[in-house]
Amino acid sequence: MPNPENIRGKGNRFSTTNQPANPGRKPSLYNHLRQLLGTEAEAELSREDYYRLIGCLLERPLDDLKTLATDKKTPVWVVSVVRAIVKDAQAGRMNTLDSLLDRLFGKASQPLTGKDQTPLFEAMTDEELDRRIRELQNKVL
């Protein structure tokens, strides 16, 4: 609850006749850029569109990707992805492909196990931990 001493005598700071100089929110960066460039976004890229585009890029020959990267009408994010793929391919690396495939299909799961394929202690239930402790105690004694 506000302290009455802080608001006493100030009345309503804003009314229909007393409004701030800059009312409302600041325009978003997207709207600001849209106004500067004088273009309207035709369609937003959905997740499905993104996945389909990345899948298509991954299946194209290297020469097609090079052509796509030099075309002035190619969106900048596609150019960035294509250049990264081409650069990795020329250097014999798989970093970009690994990242894109992980994004498309998810990272491969790896079970957390010890040297002898026993589960790590964090993944065990209380009963499994008790049994494992007894097994280790019997080995030591």
C-alpha positions as a printed NumPy array, in Angstrom:
array([[  0.   ,   0.   ,   0.   ],
       [  1.462,   3.416,  -0.884],
       [  2.546,   5.746,   1.855],
       [ -0.071,   8.575,   1.997],
       [  2.676,  11.078,   2.847],
       [  4.276,  10.519,  -0.564],
       [  1.12 ,  11.231,  -2.592],
       [ -0.618,  13.883,  -0.454],
       [ -1.278,  17.115,  -2.359],
       [ -0.111,  15.81 ,  -5.729],
       [ -3.54 ,  14.858,  -7.035],
       [ -3.802,  12.95 , -10.266],
       [ -0.592,  13.382, -12.18 ],
       [ -2.17 ,  12.425, -15.503],
       [ -5.67 ,  13.158, -16.704],
       [ -7.426,  13.544, -20.042],
       [ -5.944,  17.019, -20.354],
       [ -2.561,  16.329, -18.731],
       [ -0.794,  13.583, -20.739],
       [  2.911,  12.697, -20.945],
       [  4.911,  14.054, -23.894],
       [  5.623,  10.556, -25.328],
       [  2.628,   8.345, -24.499],
       [  2.676,   4.623, -25.151],
       [  5.326,   2.044, -25.795],
       [  8.409,   2.575, -27.865],
       [  8.089,   0.945, -31.301],
       [  9.65 ,  -2.502, -31.573],
       [ 12.955,  -2.921, -33.363],
       [ 11.165,  -4.94 , -36.042],
       [  8.703,  -2.102, -36.733],
       [ 11.502,   0.456, -36.677],
       [ 13.502,  -1.502, -39.271],
       [ 10.404,  -2.107, -41.364],
       [  9.748,   1.648, -41.479],
       [ 13.379,   2.452, -42.295],
       [ 13.529,  -0.08 , -45.127],
       [ 10.061,   0.791, -46.378],
       [  9.047,  -2.834, -46.741],
       [  6.315,  -4.955, -45.246],
       [  7.017,  -8.494, -44.081],
       [  5.202, -10.757, -46.506],
       [  5.237, -13.81 , -44.286],
       [  6.879, -14.831, -41.085],
       [  9.078, -17.919, -41.093],
       [  7.437, -20.742, -39.18 ],
       [  9.365, -23.499, -37.435],
       [  8.207, -25.976, -40.065],
       [  9.422, -23.67 , -42.862],
       [ 12.775, -23.297, -41.113],
       [ 13.219, -27.058, -40.777],
       [ 12.227, -27.637, -44.397],
       [ 14.659, -24.968, -45.628],
       [ 17.555, -26.31 , -43.567],
       [ 16.777, -29.85 , -44.749],
       [ 16.744, -28.653, -48.347],
       [ 20.072, -26.847, -47.918],
       [ 21.702, -29.929, -46.412],
       [ 20.715, -32.   , -49.452],
       [ 22.013, -29.587, -52.118],
       [ 25.324, -30.016, -53.983],
       [ 28.17 , -27.7  , -52.988],
       [ 28.018, -25.75 , -56.283],
       [ 24.326, -24.975, -55.734],
       [ 25.111, -23.666, -52.262],
       [ 27.883, -21.433, -53.61 ],
       [ 25.492, -19.997, -56.194],
       [ 22.86 , -19.408, -53.533],
       [ 25.385, -17.617, -51.294],
       [ 26.314, -15.127, -54.046],
       [ 22.734, -14.33 , -55.11 ],
       [ 21.751, -10.822, -53.941],
       [ 18.126, -11.861, -53.324],
       [ 18.966, -14.641, -50.859],
       [ 17.97 , -13.775, -47.26 ],
       [ 20.948, -12.975, -45.057],
       [ 20.353, -15.832, -42.617],
       [ 20.352, -18.34 , -45.496],
       [ 23.58 , -16.817, -46.844],
       [ 25.171, -17.168, -43.384],
       [ 24.138, -20.807, -43.042],
       [ 25.225, -21.638, -46.607],
       [ 28.612, -19.948, -46.206],
       [ 29.213, -21.829, -42.943],
       [ 28.344, -25.141, -44.644],
       [ 30.612, -24.382, -47.633],
       [ 33.498, -23.249, -45.419],
       [ 33.256, -26.389, -43.271],
       [ 33.01 , -28.613, -46.342],
       [ 36.134, -27.078, -47.881],
       [ 38.052, -27.48 , -44.607],
       [ 36.783, -31.029, -44.059],
       [ 34.94 , -30.151, -40.842],
       [ 31.479, -31.177, -39.689],
       [ 30.765, -28.477, -37.055],
       [ 27.972, -26.68 , -38.927],
       [ 26.398, -29.923, -40.142],
       [ 26.464, -31.345, -36.616],
       [ 24.78 , -28.226, -35.239],
       [ 22.111, -28.177, -37.944],
       [ 21.384, -31.889, -37.671],
       [ 21.149, -31.586, -33.875],
       [ 18.661, -28.759, -34.339],
       [ 16.621, -30.754, -36.856],
       [ 16.589, -34.139, -35.146],
       [ 17.73 , -33.435, -31.586],
       [ 20.962, -34.512, -29.985],
       [ 21.665, -38.206, -29.716],
       [ 21.07 , -39.41 , -26.183],
       [ 23.942, -41.098, -24.392],
       [ 23.245, -43.179, -21.302],
       [ 25.206, -42.163, -18.213],
       [ 27.102, -45.242, -17.111],
       [ 30.346, -46.067, -15.375],
       [ 33.284, -48.1  , -16.692],
       [ 31.562, -51.444, -16.15 ],
       [ 28.272, -50.195, -17.687],
       [ 26.673, -49.721, -14.263],
       [ 24.467, -46.646, -13.975],
       [ 25.936, -43.595, -12.28 ],
       [ 24.852, -42.937,  -8.718],
       [ 22.82 , -39.824,  -9.627],
       [ 20.58 , -41.903, -11.888],
       [ 19.927, -44.625,  -9.286],
       [ 16.939, -44.943,  -6.987],
       [ 17.435, -45.277,  -3.219],
       [ 16.938, -49.052,  -3.384],
       [ 19.506, -49.393,  -6.171],
       [ 21.975, -47.27 ,  -4.206],
       [ 21.525, -49.424,  -1.076],
       [ 22.068, -52.617,  -3.096],
       [ 25.177, -51.139,  -4.789],
       [ 26.626, -50.058,  -1.423],
       [ 26.157, -53.591,  -0.047],
       [ 27.852, -55.057,  -3.168],
       [ 30.834, -52.735,  -2.778],
       [ 31.105, -53.442,   0.969],
       [ 31.117, -57.212,   0.261],
       [ 33.91 , -56.754,  -2.326],
       [ 36.076, -54.818,   0.139],
       [ 35.58 , -57.253,   3.015]])
